[in-house]
């Protein structure tokens, strides 16, 4: 019994030491607050590893969960998260989340935008319009009668997340977050990338959003571009590389 108690006390001491070490991490230079907006058909849990990498370097990381019912609602959700931050913010958007941060980022508090395999619409453009201008290698988005959109479950593993294990993509396919045609068709009222510094991640193996479209949009936005050999969910399969881009953006602005 004494031996077990000693092991438990030692484990507790190690655990609390690790917590204290993370808490005592000095604030990094530049912007400390990171707000992430996930894309369609997935939830925020996929950003767990990126989140953990960044918080252990001293960043404060928040993840918005868009409802993808209307673009306006998701923009407001993101703006509310921005308001909660105690200082300047770097906004990160994946896929549909790129449309959200393009408009939500039009705030003085937002110092940089990071697009991860994301759409970068201009004023008057919509996600649907951009995607239609340069179609993805696959065409797996399925509409329903009630105006919602899903990613074809049978093709989710190969075309949405081709570099993840099958048991993981099987679950992601059946637990995906639906979008609405209205959210995908909504047009931008403002485009923050005209006045904010931009970073962009091209997922070179992306089959859900054309890598060529990603390159074109990032070039138009004068983004600092990083290409990562990854599927549409680069932030899951290559979290260290994505976290590095976010950290670069945060360190480069004030």
ABEGO torsion letter per residue (X at the ends): XAAAAAAAAAAAAAAAAAAAAAAABBBBBEBABBBBBBBBGBBAAAAAAAAAAAAAAGBBBBBBBBAGABAAAAAAAAAAAAAABABBBBBBBBEAAAAAAAAAABBAABABBBBBGBBBBBBGBBAAAAAAABBBABBABBBBAAGBBBBBAAAAAAAABAABBAAAAAAAAAABBBBBAAAAABBBABBAAAABBBBBBBBAABAABBAAAAAAAAAAAGBBBBBBBBBABAAAABAAAAAAAAAAAAAABX
